[in-house]
Amino acid sequence: MTDIDPLVLFMPSGKRGRFPTGTTVIEAARQLGVYVESVCGGRATCGRCQIEVQEGHFAKHGITSSNDHISAPGPKEKRYAEVRTLPEGRRLSCSATIEGDLVVDVPQDAVVNAQVVRKAASDRVIERNPAVHLCYVEVDEPDMHKPLGDLDRMKVMLEKDWGYTDLQLDPYLLPQAQKILRKGNWTVTAAIHRDSETSRPTIVALWPGLHNEAYGIACDIGSTTIAMHLVSLLSGRIVASSGASNPQIRFGEDLMSRVSYVMMNPDGREAMTKAVRHAVSDLVDLVCASGGVARSDILDSVFVANPIMHHLFLGIDPTELGQAPFALAVSGAISCKASDIELSLNPGARTYLLPCIAGHVGADAAGATLAEGPHRQDKMMLMVDVGTNAEIVLGNRERTVAASSPTGPAFEGAEISCGQRAAPGAIERVRIDATTLEPRFKVIGVEQWSDEEGFTEAAEKTGITGICGSAIIEVVAEMYLSGVISTDGVVDGGMAAKSPRILSTGRTFSYLLHEGAQKITVTQNDVRAIQLAKAALYAGIKLLMEKLGVETVDTIRFAGAFGSFIDPKYAMVLGLIPDCDLAEVKAVGNAAGTGALMALLNRGHRREIEETVTRIEKIETALEPHFQQLFIDAMALPNKVDPFPKLAAVVTLPERKVLSDGDGEGRRRRRSRE
């Protein structure tokens, strides 16, 4: 009877295979294509290759795993545990050998001498396989009888110990290499960059002796905000996070105004490129200071951005994106040296920008797509990034479509009379009593609601200064639910007899939300601005649904910072999104930034999104003749023609009430059941 080799299952990848007894765990992982970090090349000195053995019977996989099925710690492992400490239950996969069936967990957060995590960007597990790998080697000393150059002998050892062939050296290292080798007494750690299996590996950094850490940055350049994470490439830990306003706002509030600035000013492009690069550099300083990391230890960087921000960051004139046919200068992924875009990191650091999907559906939408994976779903997923230009992706593993919709800055408060950005003092939540029309609200920076004890005293510190985006959606939706506005969005002047909060403002009426040092009202023009913005978004979504031939969506994801604060119920009452089970509507935060993080930590994700983007069908809403009718229908609350049965099951929608702007006294022309 032939003995069967032990079966080893690696988690979280799920890859499995049989290996002869005595095979090191790291060798088994490499044969299966499971990424396990190692810097020292199996010398048990770096501690990066930690694994955990899972105990018990795993019926699903047909494996009984036990710590008895792995070799006992040897001298090297014991020495490491004494000198550097090894967490309980952890083993070094370069020393531990397979003695029986195993379920092996490769911790995605294994850290050696790591900085404390300051802020988590995402709680998801991202399997690591970065483009940069640290390799420690011991190089033969010079020999007069073997006149091979110092660097060439180093390459020989990198091929022998790590399997890298056809290595090239970043030119900036040529004058430094000999000093580094001698300083390390002929031991050196090389950082090798290899973006894909077919690309030529490049030595991008060298350190004398054992160097045990390398970092990368993942950055989302938004039109309003720039967000950055500093990440350990070896452990996947987010060491520090920071964000800042995009300084390009001074050139224009929205994207088209910035394109106009470039067109009208000869040095406009250069000024905006300089501004955004300077802001990115300042954020690098902030995250490095917060994490206690030197810029020279940052070896890789990944960026996402909408098309105009993408072009300006790269120094490309975005003028063509301001006019049909909205041609991108480049749509594919960009790989270059960080120094090529004036980003001062390690001199050999690389930069990768995710591909753009279309003229106004950018690398940020590609990042969000990578993070949320509509192309990996059986369900019909709608992903919406709400901003001045909403980006919409709809589909499943069979077919995916994308479009952009010009919502304008209303959702961010720019076109609202008392609107402001989310900051202390801004109203962020609103509820209106349907009987009395009295409001209660919550203010950023104050724990209590406005009708709770202690609110007045707490609000004195922040003031009550305006309405931010999430509250704008809620207050208009609440005004509709309480009958203050009609289905067509007209403020009902007839309600003035019911409540002094309905104020006459000439031919139209407004709603008084707060009477104080700052009088905060919601005017008829405010409601119209929200209607126009939400109608543009909904019409874009509906157009994509028609393209796919679907009448409903199964699940909805709100991406972006603004999307994180939208209450799904009120978004649906407003008619911002189509009818859907509210339990399936979720905010996913900065999904674009998460996509950048995934591409930073795993080069396989770069190939995934590059291939996915080629299969996403791009729909240009401006060229679709049916868009206008969809837009008109979407001006009504929630919608003139589309039913919302799932919403109606959890929210009592008012009777349909239609007024005109001239119906100052609130004459009711037509009633029907919503």
C-alpha positions as CSV (number, residue, x, y, z in Angstrom):
1,M,0.0,0.0,0.0
2,T,1.4,3.4,-1.1
3,D,1.5,6.1,1.6
4,I,-0.4,9.2,0.6
5,D,1.4,12.5,1.1
6,P,-0.1,14.8,3.7
7,L,-2.8,17.3,2.5
8,V,-2.2,20.9,3.3
9,L,-4.9,23.6,3.1
10,F,-3.9,27.3,3.2
11,M,-6.4,29.9,4.5
12,P,-7.7,32.4,3.6
13,S,-6.8,31.6,0.0
14,G,-8.3,28.1,0.1
15,K,-5.5,26.7,-1.9
16,R,-4.6,23.1,-1.1
17,G,-2.2,20.3,-2.2
18,R,-0.3,17.2,-1.1
19,F,3.4,17.4,-0.1
20,P,6.0,14.9,1.1
21,T,6.6,14.7,4.8
22,G,9.5,17.1,5.7
23,T,8.6,19.8,3.2
24,T,8.8,23.2,4.8
25,V,5.5,25.0,5.1
26,I,6.8,28.0,3.1
27,E,8.0,25.8,0.3
28,A,4.5,24.2,0.1
29,A,3.0,27.7,0.0
30,R,5.2,28.8,-2.8
31,Q,4.4,25.7,-4.9
32,L,0.7,26.5,-4.5
33,G,1.1,30.2,-5.3
34,V,0.2,31.2,-1.7
35,Y,2.0,34.4,-0.8
36,V,3.9,34.1,2.5
37,E,6.3,37.0,3.2
38,S,9.9,36.3,3.8
39,V,12.9,38.6,3.8
40,C,15.7,36.5,5.2
41,G,15.4,33.7,2.7
42,G,14.7,30.9,5.2
43,R,17.3,31.8,7.8
44,A,14.6,32.3,10.6
45,T,15.9,35.8,11.3
46,C,13.3,38.2,9.8
47,G,10.2,36.6,11.4
48,R,8.0,37.6,8.4
49,C,6.8,34.1,7.4
50,Q,4.7,33.5,10.5
51,I,1.8,31.0,10.2
52,E,-0.8,29.4,12.5
53,V,-2.0,25.8,12.5
54,Q,-5.7,25.4,13.0
55,E,-6.7,22.5,15.3
56,G,-9.7,20.2,14.7
57,H,-11.6,18.3,12.1
58,F,-12.7,20.3,9.1
59,A,-15.4,18.1,7.6
60,K,-16.0,20.4,4.6
61,H,-12.4,19.9,3.5
62,G,-11.9,16.3,4.8
63,I,-8.9,17.3,6.9
64,T,-8.1,16.7,10.6
65,S,-5.4,19.3,11.5
66,S,-3.3,19.3,14.6
67,N,-0.1,20.9,15.9
68,D,1.2,17.3,16.2
69,H,1.2,17.3,12.3
70,I,3.9,19.9,12.2
71,S,7.5,19.6,13.3
72,A,8.5,20.8,16.7
73,P,10.4,24.1,16.9
74,G,14.0,23.7,15.9
75,P,17.1,25.6,17.1
76,K,16.7,28.5,14.6
77,E,13.0,29.0,15.5
78,K,13.7,28.8,19.3
79,R,16.5,31.4,18.9
80,Y,14.2,33.7,17.1
81,A,11.5,33.3,19.7
82,E,14.0,34.2,22.4
83,V,15.5,37.2,20.7
84,R,12.5,38.7,18.9
85,T,9.5,36.9,20.6
86,L,7.0,34.8,18.7
87,P,3.3,35.2,19.5
88,E,1.7,32.1,21.1
89,G,0.4,29.7,18.4
90,R,2.6,31.2,15.7
91,R,5.3,29.3,13.8
92,L,7.9,30.3,11.3
93,S,7.0,28.6,8.0
94,C,10.6,28.6,6.8
95,S,11.6,26.3,9.7
96,A,8.4,24.3,10.4
97,T,8.0,21.1,8.3
98,I,4.9,19.2,7.3
99,E,4.4,15.9,9.2
100,G,0.7,15.3,8.6
101,D,-2.5,16.9,7.3
102,L,-2.7,20.6,8.1
103,V,-5.0,23.6,7.8
104,V,-2.6,26.5,7.9
105,D,-3.7,30.1,8.4
106,V,-1.5,32.8,6.9
107,P,-2.2,35.8,9.1
108,Q,-2.7,38.9,7.0
109,D,-1.7,41.0,9.9
110,A,1.5,39.4,11.0
111,V,3.7,42.2,12.2
112,V,7.3,42.3,13.4
113,N,8.4,45.4,15.2
114,A,5.5,47.2,13.5
115,Q,4.0,50.6,14.3
116,V,0.7,50.8,16.1
117,V,-2.3,50.9,13.8
118,R,-3.6,54.5,14.0
119,K,-6.7,54.2,11.8
120,A,-8.2,51.3,9.9
121,A,-9.3,52.1,6.3
122,S,-11.1,48.8,6.0
123,D,-11.7,45.7,8.1
124,R,-11.5,43.4,5.1
125,V,-8.8,40.8,4.8
126,I,-6.6,41.5,1.7
127,E,-4.4,38.6,0.8
128,R,-0.9,40.0,0.3
129,N,1.1,39.7,-2.9
130,P,2.7,43.2,-3.3
131,A,4.7,44.3,-6.2
132,V,7.7,45.0,-4.0
133,H,9.5,42.1,-2.2
134,L,12.4,42.4,0.3
135,C,15.2,39.8,-0.2
136,Y,18.1,39.3,2.1
137,V,21.2,37.7,0.7
138,E,24.8,36.9,1.7
139,V,27.2,37.9,-1.1
140,D,30.5,36.3,-1.8
141,E,33.4,38.6,-1.1
142,P,35.6,39.8,-4.0
143,D,38.1,37.3,-5.4
144,M,41.0,38.1,-7.7
145,H,40.6,34.7,-9.3
146,K,36.9,35.3,-10.0
147,P,36.7,38.8,-11.4
148,L,32.9,39.2,-11.3
149,G,31.6,42.6,-10.2
150,D,30.1,43.2,-6.8
151,L,26.6,43.8,-8.2
152,D,26.9,40.8,-10.5
153,R,27.8,38.5,-7.5
154,M,24.8,39.9,-5.7
155,K,22.5,39.1,-8.6
156,V,23.9,35.6,-8.6
157,M,22.9,35.1,-5.0
158,L,19.4,36.7,-5.6
159,E,18.9,34.1,-8.3
160,K,20.2,31.3,-6.2
161,D,18.3,32.2,-3.0
162,W,15.2,33.8,-4.4
163,G,14.8,32.6,-8.0
164,Y,15.0,36.0,-9.7
165,T,16.5,35.9,-13.2
166,D,17.2,38.7,-15.6
167,L,17.4,41.2,-12.8
168,Q,18.0,44.9,-13.6
169,L,19.2,47.6,-11.3
170,D,17.6,51.0,-10.9
171,P,20.4,53.3,-12.3
172,Y,20.4,55.6,-9.2
173,L,21.9,52.6,-7.2
174,L,24.9,52.1,-9.4
175,P,27.2,54.6,-7.5
176,Q,26.0,53.4,-4.1
177,A,26.0,49.7,-4.3
178,Q,29.6,48.9,-3.4
179,K,29.5,51.1,-0.3
180,I,26.2,49.4,0.8
181,L,27.7,45.9,0.3
182,R,30.8,46.7,2.3
183,K,28.8,48.5,5.1
184,G,26.7,45.3,5.5
185,N,29.9,43.1,5.5
186,W,28.7,41.5,2.3
187,T,25.1,41.0,3.5
188,V,22.4,43.1,1.9
189,T,18.6,43.4,1.6
190,A,17.4,44.2,-1.9
191,A,13.9,45.6,-2.6
192,I,12.8,44.0,-5.9
193,H,9.9,45.5,-7.8
194,R,7.9,43.2,-10.1
195,D,4.5,44.4,-11.1
196,S,3.5,41.2,-12.9
197,E,4.9,37.7,-13.6
198,T,5.8,38.8,-17.1
199,S,7.6,42.0,-16.2
200,R,11.3,42.2,-15.7
201,P,12.2,42.4,-12.0
202,T,14.1,45.5,-10.9
203,I,16.2,46.2,-7.8
204,V,14.8,49.5,-6.6
205,A,16.5,49.8,-3.2
206,L,19.4,48.4,-1.2
207,W,20.2,48.3,2.5
208,P,23.2,46.9,4.3
209,G,22.4,43.8,6.3
210,L,18.9,42.8,7.1
211,H,16.3,45.4,6.5
212,N,12.9,44.3,7.8
213,E,10.3,46.7,6.6
214,A,8.9,48.4,3.5
215,Y,5.9,50.7,3.1
216,G,3.5,51.9,0.5
217,I,0.8,54.5,0.2
218,A,-2.7,54.1,-1.2
219,C,-4.3,57.5,-2.1
220,D,-7.7,58.6,-3.4
221,I,-7.5,62.0,-5.0
222,G,-11.1,63.3,-5.0
223,S,-12.3,66.6,-6.3
224,T,-13.1,67.8,-2.8
225,T,-10.9,65.6,-0.5
226,I,-7.7,63.7,-0.8
227,A,-7.4,60.6,1.5
228,M,-4.2,58.7,2.1
229,H,-3.2,55.5,3.9
230,L,0.4,54.5,4.8
231,V,0.6,50.7,4.7
232,S,3.2,48.1,5.6
233,L,3.8,46.1,2.4
234,L,5.0,43.1,4.5
235,S,2.2,42.9,7.0
236,G,-0.7,44.7,5.3
237,R,-1.2,46.8,8.4
238,I,-2.4,50.4,7.9
239,V,0.2,52.4,9.9
240,A,-1.4,55.8,9.5
241,S,-4.2,57.6,7.7
242,S,-4.8,61.2,6.9
243,G,-6.9,63.4,4.6
244,A,-7.0,67.0,3.4
245,S,-9.1,69.3,1.2
246,N,-8.1,69.3,-2.4
247,P,-6.5,72.7,-2.9
248,Q,-7.8,72.8,-6.4
249,I,-11.1,74.0,-5.0
250,R,-9.8,77.5,-5.2
251,F,-9.6,77.1,-9.0
252,G,-13.2,75.8,-9.2
253,E,-15.8,74.1,-6.9
254,D,-16.7,71.4,-9.4
255,L,-14.8,69.5,-12.1
256,M,-16.1,71.4,-15.1
257,S,-15.2,74.8,-13.6
258,R,-11.6,73.5,-13.2
259,V,-11.5,72.4,-16.8
260,S,-12.8,75.9,-17.7
261,Y,-10.0,77.4,-15.6
262,V,-7.5,75.5,-17.6
263,M,-9.0,76.6,-20.9
264,M,-9.1,80.3,-19.9
265,N,-5.7,80.5,-18.2
266,P,-2.5,79.6,-20.0
267,D,-0.8,78.4,-16.8
268,G,-4.0,76.9,-15.4
269,R,-3.1,73.2,-15.9
270,E,0.4,73.7,-14.4
271,A,-0.9,75.6,-11.4
272,M,-3.5,72.8,-10.6
273,T,-1.0,70.0,-11.1
274,K,1.4,71.7,-8.8
275,A,-1.3,72.3,-6.2
276,V,-2.5,68.7,-6.1
277,R,1.0,67.2,-6.1
278,H,2.0,69.6,-3.2
279,A,-1.1,68.5,-1.3
280,V,-0.2,64.8,-1.8
281,S,3.3,65.5,-0.6
282,D,2.0,67.2,2.5
283,L,-0.1,64.2,3.3
284,V,2.9,61.9,2.9
285,D,4.6,64.1,5.5
286,L,1.6,63.7,7.8
287,V,1.3,60.0,7.6
288,C,5.0,59.5,7.9
289,A,5.1,61.6,11.0
290,S,2.1,59.8,12.5
291,G,3.5,56.4,11.8
292,G,7.1,57.1,12.6
293,V,8.2,56.1,9.1
294,A,10.9,57.7,6.8
295,R,9.9,58.7,3.3
296,S,12.9,56.6,2.1
297,D,11.1,53.4,3.3
298,I,8.1,54.1,1.0
299,L,8.7,51.9,-2.0
300,D,5.3,51.7,-3.8
301,S,2.3,53.9,-4.2
302,V,-1.1,53.5,-5.8
303,F,-3.5,56.2,-6.7
304,V,-7.2,56.4,-7.8
305,A,-8.9,59.6,-9.0
306,N,-11.8,60.7,-11.2
307,P,-10.7,61.3,-14.8
308,I,-10.0,65.1,-14.5
309,M,-8.1,64.7,-11.2
310,H,-6.3,61.8,-12.8
311,H,-5.1,63.9,-15.7
312,L,-4.2,66.9,-13.6
313,F,-2.2,64.8,-11.2
314,L,-0.3,63.3,-14.1
315,G,0.2,66.7,-15.7
316,I,-2.1,66.1,-18.6
317,D,-4.4,68.9,-19.9
318,P,-8.0,67.8,-19.2
319,T,-9.6,70.1,-21.8
320,E,-10.7,67.2,-24.0
321,L,-12.7,65.9,-21.0
322,G,-14.7,69.1,-20.9
323,Q,-16.4,68.6,-24.3
324,A,-17.8,65.7,-26.4
325,P,-16.7,63.1,-27.0
326,F,-14.9,63.4,-23.6
327,A,-11.8,61.7,-24.8
328,L,-9.3,60.5,-22.2
329,A,-5.6,61.0,-23.0
330,V,-5.0,57.6,-21.5
331,S,-7.5,55.1,-20.1
332,G,-5.3,52.2,-19.2
333,A,-3.4,51.7,-16.0
334,I,-0.3,53.8,-15.5
335,S,3.0,52.5,-14.1
336,C,6.0,54.9,-13.6
337,K,8.6,55.9,-11.1
338,A,7.2,58.1,-8.3
339,S,9.9,60.7,-9.1
340,D,8.4,61.0,-12.6
341,I,5.4,62.8,-11.0
342,E,7.5,64.7,-8.6
343,L,6.6,62.5,-5.7
344,S,9.6,62.3,-3.3
345,L,9.7,58.9,-1.7
346,N,12.5,56.3,-1.9
347,P,14.4,57.2,-5.1
348,G,13.5,53.9,-6.5
349,A,9.8,54.0,-5.5
350,R,7.2,53.1,-8.1
351,T,3.7,54.5,-8.7
352,Y,0.6,52.7,-10.1
353,L,-2.6,54.4,-11.2
354,L,-5.7,52.2,-11.7
355,P,-7.3,52.4,-15.2
356,C,-10.2,54.7,-16.0
357,I,-13.4,53.2,-17.2
358,A,-14.6,56.1,-19.4
359,G,-14.4,59.8,-20.0
360,H,-16.3,60.7,-16.7
361,V,-16.1,57.3,-15.0
362,G,-12.6,57.2,-13.6
363,A,-10.0,55.3,-11.8
364,D,-11.9,56.0,-8.6
365,A,-14.9,54.1,-10.0
366,A,-12.5,51.3,-11.0
367,G,-11.2,51.2,-7.5
368,A,-14.7,51.0,-6.0
369,T,-15.6,48.3,-8.5
370,L,-12.5,46.3,-7.5
371,A,-13.5,46.7,-3.8
372,E,-17.2,45.9,-4.1
373,G,-16.9,43.4,-7.0
374,P,-20.2,43.7,-8.9
375,H,-18.4,41.7,-11.6
376,R,-17.9,38.9,-9.0
377,Q,-21.6,38.8,-8.0
378,D,-24.5,36.6,-9.1
379,K,-26.9,39.3,-7.8
380,M,-27.6,42.5,-9.7
381,M,-25.5,45.0,-7.8
382,L,-25.8,48.8,-8.2
383,M,-22.9,50.8,-7.0
384,V,-23.2,54.6,-6.7
385,D,-20.5,57.1,-5.8
386,V,-22.4,60.3,-5.1
387,G,-20.5,63.5,-5.7
388,T,-20.6,66.5,-8.0
389,N,-20.4,64.0,-10.8
390,A,-22.0,60.7,-9.7
391,E,-20.4,57.5,-11.0
392,I,-22.7,54.5,-11.5
393,V,-21.7,50.9,-12.0
394,L,-24.4,48.2,-12.4
395,G,-24.2,44.5,-13.1
396,N,-23.1,41.1,-12.1
397,R,-20.6,38.4,-13.3
398,E,-22.5,38.1,-16.6
399,R,-22.5,41.8,-17.7
400,T,-21.6,45.1,-16.2
401,V,-22.3,48.6,-17.4
402,A,-21.2,52.1,-16.2
403,A,-22.1,55.7,-16.6
404,S,-21.7,59.1,-15.0
405,S,-24.4,61.6,-14.2
406,P,-24.0,65.3,-13.6
407,T,-25.6,65.7,-10.2
408,G,-23.8,69.0,-9.4
409,P,-22.7,70.1,-6.0
410,A,-26.1,70.4,-4.4
411,F,-25.6,67.2,-2.3
412,E,-22.5,68.8,-0.9
413,G,-24.4,72.0,0.1
414,A,-23.0,74.2,-2.6
415,E,-26.3,75.2,-4.2
416,I,-28.4,75.2,-1.0
417,S,-29.2,78.5,0.7
418,C,-28.0,77.3,4.1
419,G,-25.9,74.5,2.8
420,Q,-22.3,73.8,4.0
421,R,-19.8,71.0,4.1
422,A,-19.9,68.5,6.9
423,A,-18.1,70.3,9.8
424,P,-18.9,71.0,13.5
425,G,-22.1,73.1,13.7
426,A,-23.7,71.6,10.6
427,I,-27.1,69.9,10.9
428,E,-26.6,66.3,9.9
429,R,-29.9,64.6,10.8
430,V,-33.5,65.8,10.6
431,R,-36.9,64.5,11.7
432,I,-40.2,66.4,11.2
433,D,-43.3,65.6,13.2
434,A,-46.1,64.9,10.6
435,T,-48.8,66.4,12.8
436,T,-47.2,69.5,14.2
437,L,-44.5,70.0,11.5
438,E,-42.0,70.7,14.3
439,P,-38.5,69.5,13.6
440,R,-35.8,67.9,15.6
441,F,-32.3,67.6,14.4
442,K,-28.7,66.5,15.2
443,V,-25.7,68.7,14.8
444,I,-22.1,67.5,14.0
445,G,-20.1,67.8,17.2
446,V,-23.1,67.6,19.6
447,E,-24.1,64.2,21.0
448,Q,-27.8,65.1,21.8
449,W,-30.7,65.7,19.4
450,S,-32.1,69.2,19.5
451,D,-35.1,68.1,21.6
452,E,-32.9,66.4,24.3
453,E,-31.7,67.8,27.5
454,G,-28.3,69.5,27.3
455,F,-28.5,70.2,23.6
456,T,-28.6,74.0,23.9
457,E,-25.6,74.1,26.1
458,A,-23.6,71.7,24.0
459,A,-24.5,73.5,20.7
460,E,-23.2,76.8,22.1
461,K,-19.7,75.4,21.5
462,T,-20.2,74.6,17.9
463,G,-23.0,76.9,16.9
464,I,-25.7,75.8,14.5
465,T,-24.4,77.1,11.2
466,G,-26.0,75.3,8.3
467,I,-27.1,72.0,6.7
468,C,-24.7,69.4,5.3
469,G,-25.4,66.9,2.6
470,S,-26.9,64.1,4.6
471,A,-29.3,66.4,6.3
472,I,-30.3,68.1,3.0
473,I,-31.5,64.7,1.8
474,E,-33.3,63.9,5.1
475,V,-35.0,67.3,5.4
476,V,-36.4,67.2,1.9
477,A,-37.6,63.6,2.3
478,E,-39.1,64.5,5.7
479,M,-40.8,67.5,4.2
480,Y,-42.4,65.2,1.6
481,L,-43.4,62.6,4.2
482,S,-45.0,65.2,6.4
483,G,-46.9,66.9,3.5
484,V,-44.9,70.1,3.5
485,I,-44.0,69.6,-0.1
486,S,-46.0,67.9,-2.9
487,T,-45.0,65.0,-5.1
488,D,-43.7,67.6,-7.6
489,G,-41.6,69.2,-4.9
490,V,-43.6,72.4,-4.3
491,V,-43.7,73.8,-0.8
492,D,-47.4,73.8,0.2
493,G,-48.3,77.3,1.3
494,G,-51.6,76.0,2.6
495,M,-49.6,74.4,5.5
496,A,-48.9,78.0,6.8
497,A,-52.3,77.8,8.6
498,K,-51.1,74.6,10.3
499,S,-47.6,75.8,11.4
500,P,-45.7,79.1,11.6
501,R,-42.7,77.2,10.2
502,I,-44.1,77.6,6.7
503,L,-42.8,81.0,5.7
504,S,-44.0,83.1,2.7
505,T,-41.1,84.2,0.5
506,G,-42.8,86.1,-2.3
507,R,-44.5,83.8,-4.7
508,T,-43.1,80.7,-3.0
509,F,-42.8,79.3,0.5
510,S,-40.0,77.9,2.6
511,Y,-39.6,75.8,5.7
512,L,-38.0,77.2,8.9
513,L,-35.7,74.5,10.3
514,H,-34.0,76.5,13.0
515,E,-34.5,80.1,14.4
516,G,-31.3,81.3,16.0
517,A,-28.2,83.3,15.5
518,Q,-28.1,81.7,12.1
519,K,-31.6,81.4,10.6
520,I,-31.8,78.1,8.7
521,T,-34.5,77.6,6.2
522,V,-35.2,75.2,3.3
523,T,-36.4,77.3,0.4
524,Q,-38.3,76.3,-2.8
525,N,-35.1,76.8,-4.7
526,D,-33.3,74.4,-2.3
527,V,-35.9,71.7,-3.0
528,R,-35.6,72.3,-6.7
529,A,-31.8,72.0,-6.6
530,I,-32.1,68.6,-4.8
531,Q,-34.7,67.5,-7.2
532,L,-32.5,68.3,-10.2
533,A,-29.5,66.5,-8.6
534,K,-31.5,63.4,-7.6
535,A,-33.3,63.2,-10.9
536,A,-30.0,63.3,-12.8
537,L,-28.7,60.4,-10.7
538,Y,-31.8,58.3,-10.9
539,A,-32.2,58.8,-14.6
540,G,-28.6,57.6,-15.1
541,I,-29.3,54.5,-12.9
542,K,-32.6,53.8,-14.8
543,L,-30.8,54.1,-18.1
544,L,-28.3,51.4,-17.1
545,M,-31.1,49.2,-15.8
546,E,-32.8,49.5,-19.2
547,K,-29.5,48.6,-21.0
548,L,-29.3,45.4,-18.9
549,G,-33.0,44.7,-19.3
550,V,-33.7,44.6,-15.6
551,E,-36.6,46.3,-13.7
552,T,-35.1,45.9,-10.2
553,V,-31.8,45.6,-8.5
554,D,-30.9,43.1,-5.7
555,T,-28.4,45.1,-3.8
556,I,-27.1,48.7,-3.6
557,R,-23.8,50.1,-2.4
558,F,-23.2,53.8,-1.6
559,A,-19.5,54.6,-2.1
560,G,-17.7,57.7,-1.2
561,A,-17.4,59.8,1.9
562,F,-20.9,61.4,1.3
563,G,-22.4,58.0,0.7
564,S,-21.3,56.9,4.2
565,F,-23.7,59.3,5.8
566,I,-26.7,58.9,3.6
567,D,-29.6,57.1,5.3
568,P,-30.8,54.5,2.7
569,K,-34.4,55.0,3.7
570,Y,-34.4,58.7,3.0
571,A,-32.4,58.3,-0.2
572,M,-35.1,56.0,-1.4
573,V,-38.0,58.2,-0.2
574,L,-36.3,61.0,-2.2
575,G,-36.1,58.8,-5.2
576,L,-32.3,59.0,-5.3
577,I,-32.0,55.3,-5.8
578,P,-34.5,52.6,-7.1
579,D,-36.7,50.5,-5.0
580,C,-34.8,47.8,-3.2
581,D,-34.9,45.8,0.1
582,L,-33.5,48.4,2.6
583,A,-31.5,45.6,4.2
584,E,-29.6,45.3,0.9
585,V,-28.7,49.0,0.8
586,K,-25.4,49.7,2.4
587,A,-22.8,52.4,2.7
588,V,-19.3,51.2,2.0
589,G,-17.3,54.3,2.7
590,N,-14.3,55.2,0.6
591,A,-14.5,52.1,-1.6
592,A,-12.2,53.8,-4.2
593,G,-9.6,54.1,-1.5
594,T,-10.1,50.4,-0.5
595,G,-9.6,49.5,-4.1
596,A,-6.3,51.4,-4.1
597,L,-5.3,49.5,-1.0
598,M,-6.1,46.2,-2.6
599,A,-4.0,47.1,-5.6
600,L,-1.2,48.2,-3.4
601,L,-1.1,45.0,-1.3
602,N,-1.8,42.5,-4.1
603,R,-0.6,42.9,-7.6
604,G,-3.1,40.3,-8.7
605,H,-5.8,42.8,-8.0
606,R,-4.2,45.1,-10.6
607,R,-4.5,42.5,-13.2
608,E,-8.1,41.9,-12.1
609,I,-9.3,45.5,-12.5
610,E,-7.3,46.0,-15.7
611,E,-9.1,43.0,-17.3
612,T,-12.5,43.9,-15.7
613,V,-12.4,47.5,-17.1
614,T,-12.1,46.2,-20.7
615,R,-15.4,44.3,-20.2
616,I,-17.4,47.1,-18.6
617,E,-19.7,48.7,-21.1
618,K,-19.6,52.5,-21.0
619,I,-22.9,54.3,-21.5
620,E,-22.8,58.0,-22.3
621,T,-26.0,59.4,-20.8
622,A,-25.8,62.7,-22.9
623,L,-26.2,60.7,-26.1
624,E,-29.1,58.6,-25.0
625,P,-32.4,60.0,-26.3
626,H,-34.5,58.4,-23.5
627,F,-32.4,60.1,-20.8
628,Q,-34.5,63.3,-20.9
629,Q,-37.8,61.5,-20.2
630,L,-36.3,59.5,-17.5
631,F,-35.0,62.7,-15.9
632,I,-38.4,64.3,-16.1
633,D,-40.1,61.3,-14.5
634,A,-37.4,61.3,-11.7
635,M,-38.1,64.9,-10.7
636,A,-41.2,63.7,-8.8
637,L,-40.9,62.2,-5.3
638,P,-40.0,59.4,-5.2
639,N,-40.8,59.0,-9.0
640,K,-43.6,59.9,-11.4
641,V,-43.9,56.4,-12.9
642,D,-41.8,53.9,-11.0
643,P,-43.4,52.1,-8.1
644,F,-41.6,51.6,-4.8
645,P,-43.4,48.6,-3.2
646,K,-40.5,47.5,-1.0
647,L,-40.1,51.1,0.4
648,A,-43.9,51.4,0.9
649,A,-43.8,48.2,3.0
650,V,-41.7,50.0,5.6
651,V,-42.5,53.7,5.1
652,T,-46.0,55.3,4.9
653,L,-45.8,57.3,1.7
654,P,-48.2,60.3,1.5
655,E,-51.0,60.6,-1.0
656,R,-49.9,62.0,-4.3
657,K,-50.3,65.8,-4.1
658,V,-49.4,68.0,-7.1
659,L,-49.0,71.7,-6.9
660,S,-47.4,74.4,-9.1
661,D,-45.0,77.0,-7.9
662,G,-47.8,79.5,-8.2
663,D,-50.1,77.5,-5.8
664,G,-49.2,79.8,-2.9
665,E,-52.3,78.9,-1.0
666,G,-51.7,75.2,-1.6
667,R,-54.6,74.4,-3.9
668,R,-54.8,70.6,-4.4
669,R,-55.3,69.9,-8.1
670,R,-55.1,66.1,-8.2
671,R,-54.9,63.3,-5.8
672,S,-54.1,59.7,-6.3
673,R,-52.6,56.9,-4.3
674,E,-48.8,56.7,-4.5
